[in-house]
Amino acid sequence: MTDAGLRRQEVVKLRLKHVGTKALRFRGKEDRDRTVPLTKELSAALDPFCKDKSPNDLVLGVGEGVIYRIVKRCGKLVGKPELKPHDLRHSFATRLLEQGVDLRTIQELLGHSSVATTQIYTQVASTHLEEAINHLNQPKLQPTSKPAEPSRHRFSWESDGEINLKITKPKLPEPDPYFLEHPEIADLYAKSY
């Protein structure tokens, strides 16, 4: 669903005869023919499900409810309990849009009859453009004249052989003059150690 933008019902109805070496070819919603190129990852994921089956066999052989429950369970495991199967389709379209794929191509891949339906994803994906521009508003950090010593540990400690530990905070490298001109950055710099 995330690598092909399929609807849950299309996944359920996917038969071996729809799976080619380079693309999925099937009849989608409203009996429209669709062709979706296979990614290497999706092709590899489908391989075990396609072994020892005849062309008319279902690839997965499960119902929509099973797919829904699997996606919900996976969503909970990754901290997104609200995740639904259709969100994976949205993710597919949004990723394509963010990579610069034109709306007409995304419309064709999703099987939308109208580009207006596909335009919903432009609202979702426009947030990444705003985030990109916001980077221009961030203060520019100037490199220090002398790089700080690389430290493997944030803190060091010594033990006296018992349970007692002496924890010492590393000495801060001398801040760049740029930090002294901008106290809010100097404060962040000090807190980061």
Backbone as CSV, one residue per row, in Angstrom:
resi,resn,N_x,N_y,N_z,CA_x,CA_y,CA_z,C_x,C_y,C_z
1,MET,0.830,-1.188,0.000,0.000,0.000,0.000,0.879,1.257,0.000
2,THR,2.003,1.196,0.695,2.865,2.373,0.743,3.767,2.480,-0.475
3,ASP,4.037,1.383,-1.156,4.911,1.432,-2.329,4.150,1.375,-3.641
4,ALA,2.820,1.245,-3.588,2.042,1.187,-4.824,0.795,2.055,-4.773
5,GLY,0.440,2.558,-3.596,-0.732,3.425,-3.480,-2.047,2.694,-3.678
6,LEU,-2.060,1.401,-3.399,-3.295,0.633,-3.589,-4.289,0.898,-2.474
7,ARG,-5.567,0.805,-2.836,-6.634,0.846,-1.842,-6.670,-0.512,-1.140
8,ARG,-7.272,-0.533,0.028,-7.354,-1.788,0.789,-8.070,-2.866,-0.034
9,GLN,-9.155,-2.496,-0.695,-9.921,-3.449,-1.494,-9.092,-3.966,-2.683
10,GLU,-8.247,-3.114,-3.247,-7.404,-3.533,-4.362,-6.349,-4.540,-3.899
11,VAL,-5.853,-4.363,-2.692,-4.887,-5.313,-2.136,-5.559,-6.666,-1.948
12,VAL,-6.781,-6.657,-1.424,-7.514,-7.895,-1.178,-7.785,-8.637,-2.493
13,LYS,-8.139,-7.912,-3.548,-8.510,-8.536,-4.824,-7.324,-8.809,-5.746
14,LEU,-6.120,-8.457,-5.326,-4.942,-8.641,-6.165,-4.680,-10.130,-6.401
15,ARG,-4.636,-10.508,-7.662,-4.398,-11.901,-8.048,-3.004,-12.028,-8.660
16,LEU,-2.492,-13.251,-8.684,-1.160,-13.498,-9.219,-1.035,-12.986,-10.658
17,LYS,-2.089,-13.109,-11.459,-2.035,-12.664,-12.847,-1.870,-11.142,-12.965
18,HIS,-2.103,-10.405,-11.887,-1.939,-8.946,-11.883,-0.508,-8.520,-11.582
19,VAL,0.308,-9.462,-11.098,1.672,-9.153,-10.674,2.634,-9.506,-11.808
20,GLY,3.216,-8.464,-12.421,4.203,-8.676,-13.467,5.608,-8.574,-12.896
21,THR,6.591,-8.672,-13.755,7.974,-8.570,-13.276,8.345,-7.122,-12.968
22,LYS,7.666,-6.168,-13.626,8.014,-4.763,-13.419,6.842,-3.899,-12.961
23,ALA,5.634,-4.442,-12.980,4.471,-3.616,-12.622,3.303,-4.476,-12.155
24,LEU,2.393,-3.811,-11.444,1.103,-4.400,-11.107,0.115,-3.876,-12.151
25,ARG,-0.648,-4.778,-12.763,-1.668,-4.365,-13.732,-2.983,-4.983,-13.282
26,PHE,-3.957,-4.135,-12.967,-5.215,-4.645,-12.427,-6.336,-3.656,-12.715
27,ARG,-7.537,-4.068,-12.412,-8.707,-3.219,-12.580,-9.061,-2.663,-11.207
28,GLY,-9.029,-1.353,-11.094,-9.266,-0.695,-9.812,-10.702,-0.245,-9.647
29,LYS,-10.884,0.755,-8.819,-12.196,1.321,-8.521,-12.877,1.778,-9.815
30,GLU,-14.185,1.589,-9.888,-14.995,1.955,-11.052,-14.506,1.269,-12.325
31,ASP,-13.937,0.071,-12.167,-13.461,-0.749,-13.293,-12.482,-0.038,-14.220
32,ARG,-11.644,0.823,-13.647,-10.601,1.480,-14.448,-9.330,0.657,-14.373
33,ASP,-8.717,0.431,-15.530,-7.452,-0.291,-15.569,-6.345,0.584,-15.018
34,ARG,-5.473,-0.037,-14.216,-4.343,0.687,-13.629,-3.071,-0.115,-13.792
35,THR,-1.997,0.612,-13.994,-0.666,0.013,-14.019,0.185,0.789,-13.038
36,VAL,0.774,0.084,-12.087,1.633,0.716,-11.087,2.983,-0.002,-11.115
37,PRO,4.054,0.713,-11.467,5.384,0.080,-11.473,5.747,-0.448,-10.088
38,LEU,6.468,-1.560,-10.078,6.909,-2.181,-8.826,8.248,-1.602,-8.383
39,THR,8.354,-1.273,-7.110,9.662,-0.920,-6.550,10.381,-2.237,-6.256
40,LYS,11.678,-2.180,-6.075,12.443,-3.391,-5.744,11.952,-3.981,-4.425
41,GLU,11.655,-3.084,-3.464,11.205,-3.534,-2.147,9.863,-4.260,-2.232
42,LEU,8.937,-3.686,-3.009,7.611,-4.299,-3.132,7.712,-5.628,-3.878
43,SER,8.516,-5.668,-4.909,8.706,-6.906,-5.662,9.242,-8.013,-4.752
44,ALA,10.231,-7.679,-3.930,10.807,-8.655,-2.999,9.786,-9.082,-1.942
45,ALA,8.953,-8.135,-1.491,7.948,-8.450,-0.471,6.845,-9.345,-1.034
46,LEU,6.525,-9.189,-2.315,5.466,-9.991,-2.929,5.927,-11.403,-3.290
47,ASP,7.214,-11.579,-3.535,7.746,-12.882,-3.976,7.260,-14.075,-3.153
48,PRO,7.380,-14.045,-1.822,6.948,-15.227,-1.052,5.448,-15.521,-1.195
49,PHE,4.650,-14.488,-1.428,3.202,-14.675,-1.544,2.800,-15.208,-2.920
50,CYS,3.703,-15.115,-3.888,3.394,-15.532,-5.262,3.872,-16.945,-5.588
51,LYS,4.642,-17.536,-4.715,5.191,-18.880,-4.969,4.085,-19.941,-4.937
52,ASP,4.200,-20.903,-5.842,3.299,-22.065,-5.901,1.825,-21.683,-6.005
53,LYS,1.517,-20.647,-6.776,0.132,-20.240,-6.971,-0.178,-20.207,-8.462
54,SER,-1.441,-20.409,-8.767,-1.864,-20.311,-10.163,-2.291,-18.871,-10.446
55,PRO,-2.373,-18.481,-11.720,-2.651,-17.084,-12.074,-3.907,-16.480,-11.447
56,ASN,-4.944,-17.272,-11.209,-6.180,-16.716,-10.648,-6.225,-16.712,-9.122
57,ASP,-5.193,-17.232,-8.477,-5.145,-17.227,-7.009,-4.911,-15.811,-6.489
58,LEU,-5.547,-15.534,-5.340,-5.303,-14.252,-4.674,-3.881,-14.240,-4.125
59,VAL,-3.219,-13.090,-4.218,-1.841,-12.995,-3.740,-1.795,-13.161,-2.228
60,LEU,-2.612,-12.403,-1.502,-2.583,-12.489,-0.036,-3.601,-13.472,0.533
61,GLY,-4.782,-13.522,-0.039,-5.798,-14.443,0.458,-6.375,-14.057,1.804
62,VAL,-6.434,-12.756,2.098,-7.037,-12.275,3.347,-8.083,-11.211,3.022
63,GLY,-8.968,-10.954,3.971,-10.012,-9.965,3.775,-9.583,-8.569,4.219
64,GLU,-10.451,-7.595,3.930,-10.169,-6.200,4.284,-10.002,-6.013,5.786
65,GLY,-10.779,-6.761,6.574,-10.692,-6.647,8.035,-9.325,-7.057,8.561
66,VAL,-8.751,-8.084,7.975,-7.426,-8.548,8.398,-6.383,-7.480,8.102
67,ILE,-6.466,-6.897,6.903,-5.517,-5.835,6.540,-5.663,-4.656,7.490
68,TYR,-6.897,-4.282,7.799,-7.138,-3.172,8.721,-6.496,-3.451,10.077
69,ARG,-6.709,-4.660,10.603,-6.165,-5.000,11.918,-4.634,-5.038,11.905
70,ILE,-4.045,-5.533,10.822,-2.583,-5.579,10.728,-2.005,-4.170,10.724
71,VAL,-2.610,-3.287,9.934,-2.119,-1.901,9.866,-2.291,-1.215,11.216
72,LYS,-3.425,-1.416,11.874,-3.649,-0.818,13.198,-2.614,-1.332,14.202
73,ARG,-2.347,-2.632,14.180,-1.376,-3.220,15.098,0.022,-2.665,14.841
74,CYS,0.393,-2.565,13.573,1.709,-2.003,13.232,1.781,-0.534,13.646
75,GLY,0.690,0.195,13.467,0.642,1.596,13.877,0.891,1.749,15.369
76,LYS,0.291,0.883,16.156,0.503,0.938,17.610,1.956,0.638,17.957
77,LEU,2.558,-0.314,17.247,3.951,-0.676,17.517,4.920,0.469,17.251
78,VAL,4.589,1.328,16.284,5.485,2.442,15.955,5.011,3.764,16.562
79,GLY,4.049,3.689,17.497,3.607,4.888,18.189,2.591,5.721,17.422
80,LYS,1.910,5.118,16.442,0.875,5.822,15.677,-0.409,4.988,15.707
81,PRO,-1.080,4.955,16.865,-2.261,4.095,16.993,-3.428,4.504,16.091
82,GLU,-3.390,5.733,15.572,-4.477,6.206,14.708,-4.288,5.810,13.242
83,LEU,-3.192,5.129,12.920,-2.878,4.743,11.545,-3.944,3.823,10.964
84,LYS,-4.365,4.132,9.720,-5.354,3.326,9.004,-4.775,2.947,7.643
85,PRO,-5.299,1.896,7.012,-4.769,1.493,5.711,-4.757,2.615,4.671
86,HIS,-5.781,3.439,4.647,-5.829,4.505,3.650,-4.721,5.537,3.876
87,ASP,-4.230,5.661,5.107,-3.113,6.564,5.398,-1.856,6.144,4.636
88,LEU,-1.709,4.837,4.402,-0.559,4.346,3.656,-0.643,4.798,2.196
89,ARG,-1.843,4.829,1.661,-2.073,5.330,0.298,-1.757,6.823,0.236
90,HIS,-2.197,7.562,1.244,-1.886,8.995,1.330,-0.382,9.209,1.402
91,SER,0.295,8.383,2.177,1.740,8.491,2.323,2.438,8.299,0.979
92,PHE,1.980,7.333,0.201,2.526,7.067,-1.132,2.419,8.326,-2.001
93,ALA,1.221,8.908,-2.040,0.997,10.090,-2.879,1.789,11.294,-2.385
94,THR,1.830,11.497,-1.101,2.541,12.642,-0.527,4.037,12.538,-0.785
95,ARG,4.597,11.346,-0.618,6.033,11.165,-0.885,6.359,11.471,-2.339
96,LEU,5.503,11.023,-3.262,5.730,11.311,-4.681,5.691,12.810,-4.936
97,LEU,4.708,13.469,-4.359,4.569,14.913,-4.544,5.772,15.656,-3.982
98,GLU,6.237,15.240,-2.814,7.400,15.884,-2.198,8.679,15.651,-3.001
99,GLN,8.715,14.588,-3.786,9.877,14.302,-4.632,9.778,15.009,-5.986
100,GLY,8.697,15.773,-6.190,8.574,16.573,-7.410,7.821,15.909,-8.543
101,VAL,7.158,14.774,-8.281,6.381,14.117,-9.323,5.146,14.978,-9.605
102,ASP,4.821,15.150,-10.894,3.694,16.028,-11.244,2.361,15.392,-10.856
103,LEU,1.380,16.253,-10.620,0.075,15.841,-10.115,-0.646,14.897,-11.070
104,ARG,-0.501,15.104,-12.353,-1.177,14.255,-13.347,-0.659,12.809,-13.261
105,THR,0.636,12.638,-13.070,1.215,11.291,-12.940,0.721,10.630,-11.663
106,ILE,0.675,11.385,-10.573,0.177,10.837,-9.299,-1.283,10.439,-9.445
107,GLN,-2.063,11.265,-10.152,-3.473,10.943,-10.405,-3.595,9.594,-11.103
108,GLU,-2.766,9.377,-12.103,-2.801,8.124,-12.859,-2.390,6.941,-11.986
109,LEU,-1.338,7.120,-11.175,-0.883,6.038,-10.303,-1.934,5.658,-9.261
110,LEU,-2.666,6.656,-8.756,-3.681,6.394,-7.736,-5.004,5.913,-8.326
111,GLY,-5.180,6.114,-9.633,-6.425,5.701,-10.273,-7.572,6.654,-10.031
112,HIS,-7.260,7.934,-9.784,-8.317,8.934,-9.603,-8.889,9.322,-10.959
113,SER,-10.202,9.483,-11.035,-10.821,9.906,-12.298,-10.667,11.403,-12.502
114,SER,-10.494,12.143,-11.410,-10.374,13.592,-11.493,-9.106,14.064,-10.785
115,VAL,-8.444,15.025,-11.396,-7.241,15.588,-10.772,-7.606,16.349,-9.498
116,ALA,-8.857,16.790,-9.387,-9.307,17.507,-8.184,-9.172,16.613,-6.953
117,THR,-9.437,15.320,-7.110,-9.288,14.385,-5.997,-7.827,14.289,-5.588
118,THR,-6.954,14.274,-6.571,-5.516,14.158,-6.303,-4.978,15.423,-5.649
119,GLN,-5.590,16.574,-5.928,-5.105,17.844,-5.389,-5.193,17.923,-3.873
120,ILE,-5.955,17.037,-3.264,-6.018,16.980,-1.796,-4.609,16.834,-1.233
121,TYR,-3.755,16.075,-1.930,-2.409,15.811,-1.444,-1.520,17.046,-1.516
122,THR,-1.873,18.032,-2.333,-1.045,19.242,-2.396,-1.141,20.005,-1.086
123,GLN,-2.309,19.958,-0.436,-2.459,20.625,0.857,-1.624,19.926,1.913
124,VAL,-1.614,18.606,1.887,-0.845,17.833,2.859,0.646,18.070,2.655
125,ALA,1.093,18.051,1.407,2.522,18.142,1.109,3.053,19.564,1.176
126,SER,2.187,20.575,1.156,2.685,21.952,1.165,3.373,22.304,2.479
127,THR,3.105,21.557,3.552,3.755,21.844,4.829,5.264,21.652,4.735
128,HIS,5.724,20.701,3.923,7.173,20.500,3.802,7.829,21.686,3.112
129,LEU,7.089,22.397,2.252,7.637,23.593,1.610,7.804,24.715,2.635
130,GLU,6.809,24.864,3.501,6.884,25.880,4.545,8.052,25.599,5.489
131,GLU,8.229,24.321,5.840,9.334,23.955,6.719,10.676,24.265,6.062
132,ALA,10.767,24.047,4.760,12.012,24.336,4.046,12.324,25.828,4.091
133,ILE,11.329,26.661,3.884,11.529,28.110,3.913,11.863,28.580,5.317
134,ASN,11.292,27.955,6.331,11.581,28.342,7.714,13.052,28.183,8.063
135,HIS,13.755,27.303,7.357,15.194,27.154,7.596,15.945,28.438,7.255
136,LEU,15.398,29.238,6.355,16.051,30.498,5.997,15.996,31.503,7.140
137,ASN,15.005,31.365,8.011,14.852,32.282,9.131,15.734,31.934,10.326
138,GLN,16.378,30.777,10.287,17.235,30.360,11.390,18.549,31.129,11.344
139,PRO,19.100,31.507,12.498,20.396,32.189,12.496,21.479,31.261,11.960
140,LYS,22.397,31.838,11.231,23.491,31.054,10.664,24.589,30.905,11.703
141,LEU,25.028,29.685,11.912,26.110,29.433,12.856,27.437,29.522,12.122
142,GLN,28.360,30.233,12.722,29.695,30.371,12.142,30.613,29.332,12.764
143,PRO,31.456,28.710,11.974,32.364,27.720,12.563,33.386,28.402,13.462
144,THR,33.805,27.675,14.472,34.821,28.216,15.370,36.176,28.155,14.670
145,SER,37.078,29.006,15.122,38.403,29.010,14.515,39.157,27.733,14.867
146,LYS,38.864,27.178,16.043,39.528,25.957,16.481,38.440,24.934,16.812
147,PRO,38.392,23.815,16.092,37.344,22.837,16.369,37.462,22.279,17.790
148,ALA,36.298,21.988,18.368,36.280,21.426,19.723,36.819,20.007,19.694
149,GLU,37.393,19.612,20.805,37.904,18.252,20.937,36.727,17.285,20.866
150,PRO,36.825,16.245,20.064,35.724,15.285,20.026,35.640,14.531,21.350
151,SER,34.443,14.405,21.848,34.241,13.706,23.106,33.309,12.535,22.868
152,ARG,33.692,11.385,23.360,32.871,10.206,23.180,31.750,10.154,24.204
153,HIS,31.980,10.732,25.355,30.997,10.671,26.428,30.612,12.079,26.860
154,ARG,29.345,12.213,27.239,28.859,13.488,27.731,29.429,13.765,29.127
155,PHE,29.561,12.734,29.931,30.099,12.856,31.274,31.186,11.806,31.463
156,SER,32.086,12.075,32.387,33.054,11.041,32.752,32.842,10.725,34.223
157,TRP,33.271,9.552,34.631,33.102,9.192,36.033,34.274,8.354,36.494
158,GLU,34.443,8.386,37.793,35.492,7.597,38.435,34.850,6.802,39.546
159,SER,35.361,5.634,39.785,34.836,4.805,40.857,35.932,4.579,41.888
160,ASP,35.556,4.558,43.153,36.542,4.302,44.207,36.530,2.817,44.593
161,GLY,36.003,1.976,43.705,35.950,0.544,43.977,34.675,0.141,44.684
162,GLU,33.986,1.082,45.248,32.718,0.809,45.914,31.598,1.206,44.942
163,ILE,30.434,1.467,45.480,29.301,1.883,44.652,29.366,3.381,44.366
164,ASN,30.185,4.145,45.097,30.244,5.594,44.940,30.898,5.974,43.607
165,LEU,30.272,6.882,42.914,30.803,7.388,41.647,31.014,8.882,41.752
166,LYS,32.060,9.365,41.142,32.291,10.804,41.058,32.057,11.184,39.598
167,ILE,31.005,11.947,39.359,30.645,12.343,37.993,31.138,13.756,37.743
168,THR,31.863,13.918,36.663,32.344,15.251,36.306,31.832,15.617,34.929
169,LYS,31.398,16.846,34.822,30.910,17.371,33.558,32.120,17.835,32.744
170,PRO,32.130,17.581,31.424,33.282,18.016,30.642,33.365,19.536,30.596
171,LYS,34.567,20.046,30.462,34.764,21.488,30.362,34.278,21.948,28.986
172,LEU,33.490,23.007,28.995,32.980,23.544,27.738,34.108,24.158,26.924
173,PRO,34.129,23.885,25.613,35.101,24.593,24.790,34.755,26.077,24.771
174,GLU,35.714,26.905,24.529,35.501,28.336,24.477,34.509,28.657,23.357
175,PRO,33.414,29.406,23.632,32.433,29.687,22.586,32.997,30.631,21.526
176,ASP,32.503,30.467,20.343,32.862,31.339,19.233,32.336,32.747,19.540
177,PRO,33.002,33.806,19.092,32.509,35.169,19.325,31.086,35.385,18.819
178,TYR,30.702,34.643,17.811,29.339,34.770,17.280,28.314,34.478,18.366
179,PHE,28.608,33.464,19.212,27.691,33.096,20.277,27.557,34.218,21.305
180,LEU,28.637,34.928,21.549,28.595,36.003,22.535,27.704,37.151,22.069
181,GLU,27.610,37.345,20.762,26.740,38.396,20.213,25.274,38.004,20.269
182,HIS,24.986,36.719,20.343,23.610,36.225,20.365,23.397,35.385,21.615
183,PRO,22.950,36.026,22.717,22.843,35.316,23.996,21.915,34.102,23.961
184,GLU,20.850,34.148,23.128,19.930,33.002,23.092,20.621,31.755,22.533
185,ILE,21.550,31.949,21.597,22.297,30.824,21.049,23.346,30.369,22.052
186,ALA,23.973,31.306,22.706,24.979,30.955,23.719,24.330,30.129,24.824
187,ASP,23.100,30.483,25.212,22.384,29.757,26.243,22.098,28.319,25.773
188,LEU,21.637,28.161,24.540,21.386,26.836,23.995,22.673,26.020,23.943
189,TYR,23.756,26.678,23.557,25.049,26.027,23.467,25.479,25.488,24.838
190,ALA,25.308,26.298,25.844,25.700,25.892,27.205,24.819,24.754,27.697
191,LYS,23.522,24.788,27.374,22.595,23.744,27.829,22.844,22.423,27.113
192,SER,23.453,22.470,25.936,23.650,21.240,25.179,24.753,20.374,25.776
193,TYR,25.528,20.915,26.699,26.587,20.116,27.318,26.198,19.622,28.668
